[in-house]
Amino acid sequence: MIRAAARSGLIWLQRIETYLLAALVIVLVALAGTQIILRDFFDTGISWADPLMRSLVLWTGMLGALAAVRDDKHIALDVLQRYASPVAQCFARVVTLGFTAILCAAMAFYSYGLVAIDLAESAQTGAASAVPAWVPESILPFGFGLMALRFALRAIAPPAHAPLLLHDQDESHA
């Protein structure tokens, strides 16, 4: 019962992430296309479009990285793991993904500091711009924190592409 609810929740979370990523890409492409047409044919443009597109690129990149980690499709150097024994592969996976989780957690911590500094600065200055810098930056601690969690969970879980667990292979030979 609890596993079914957890699986259902994860499926919904994955759908929300995927739809949000798709919507951001569609808005980004439509806005960029509109800017090109307005600039080339009408010698004008939308004044707020370029800063918004920079923010959308940041959000799209972080959400894309989250999706890659979620699906275990991130960039990985696994040349040595391909030729190692199954036990060494498991050990290398735990070490490399654990280290990656630690690095992502550090990035989440320091990017939170960046957002906090920009938030305090915008409170002192009265937020001169329409969108303070901390708003688009807020994806950084959230994204890196979620990546750290996913890498930590991936470190102890079997690889997504592995057909059998090590203990399953041992049982099949017995």
Stockholm file with secondary structure:
# STOCKHOLM 1.0

chainA/1-174         MIRAAARSGLIWLQRIETYLLAALVIVLVALAGTQIILRDFFDTGISWADPLMRSLVLWTGMLGALAAVRDDKHIALDVLQRYASPVAQCFARVVTLGFTAILCAAMAFYSYGLVAIDLAESAQTGAASAVPAWVPESILPFGFGLMALRFALRAIAPPAHAPLLLHDQDESHA
#=GR chainA/1-174 SS CHHHHHHHHHHHHHHHHHHHHHHHHHHHHHHHHHHHHHHHHHSCCCTTHHHHHHHHHHHHHHHHHHHHHHTTCSCCCCHHHHHSCHHHHHHHHHHHHHHHHHHHHHHHHHHHHHHHHHHHHHHHHTCCSSSCTHHHHTHHHHHHHHHHHHHHHHHHSCCTTCSSCHHHHHHHHC
#=GC SS_cons         CHHHHHHHHHHHHHHHHHHHHHHHHHHHHHHHHHHHHHHHHHSCCCTTHHHHHHHHHHHHHHHHHHHHHHTTCSCCCCHHHHHSCHHHHHHHHHHHHHHHHHHHHHHHHHHHHHHHHHHHHHHHHTCCSSSCTHHHHTHHHHHHHHHHHHHHHHHHSCCTTCSSCHHHHHHHHC
//
